[in-house]
Amino acid sequence: MESHPKFHEVADACNKVPARKRVIFQTFMDLKYVQLFKSVQAQVIDGLDIPVILTNESTDNIQGFVPVFAAEEFSVVELASIVDKIQAALVAANSPRNLTHVHLAIVESDSTIVYYKIDHCSIKLQASCV
């Protein structure tokens, strides 16, 4: 994947968390080039072992995507902590944008990505794509 012509766009986050390189890259590519979000940025947030991909819905709103492997499991407390840490990072950065949604981007071994929206510590099926 390092030889892919678009890898440089997400290389920084991939290199900071090499164990998650595949899921970061696949989710980034899907959001930017398939879902066609205008702005897509992969970031490593303090206090999270999982990088986050932030996308712009509009000039005021963003969504967070947390790329994970399909075999991973998260408790409700862990999901709430992820949402809180993303929100705190935006506040600390004095971001004028609002975090509207956080999604788990669950990546299967066959590259299928399923997005689940985390909403007040419950999970709702949001979308599925291949």
Long-range contacts (C-beta under 8 A, 24 or more apart in sequence): 1-25, 6-33, 10-42, 12-42, 13-42, 13-43, 13-44, 13-51, 14-42, 16-44, 16-51, 17-44, 17-49, 17-50, 17-51, 20-50, 20-51, 20-67, 20-69, 22-107, 23-67, 23-68, 23-69, 23-105, 23-107, 24-51, 24-53, 24-67, 26-67, 26-107, 26-111, 26-113, 27-53, 27-65, 27-67, 27-105, 27-107, 27-113, 28-53, 28-67, 30-105, 30-113, 30-129, 31-55, 31-65, 31-105, 34-129, 35-129, 43-89, 45-85, 45-86, 45-89, 46-85, 46-89, 47-85, 48-82, 48-85, 48-86, 50-82, 52-86, 53-105, 56-97, 57-100, 59-97, 60-96, 60-97, 60-98, 61-97, 61-98, 61-99, 61-100, 62-90, 62-95, 62-97, 62-98, 62-99, 62-100, 63-99, 63-100, 63-101, 63-102, 63-103, 64-99, 64-101, 64-102, 64-103, 65-102, 65-103, 65-104, 65-105, 65-115, 66-102, 66-103, 66-104, 66-105, 67-105, 67-107, 68-104, 68-105, 68-106, 68-107, 69-106, 69-107, 70-106, 70-107, 70-108, 70-109, 74-104, 76-121, 76-122, 79-104, 79-118, 79-121, 79-123, 80-121, 82-118, 83-118, 83-121
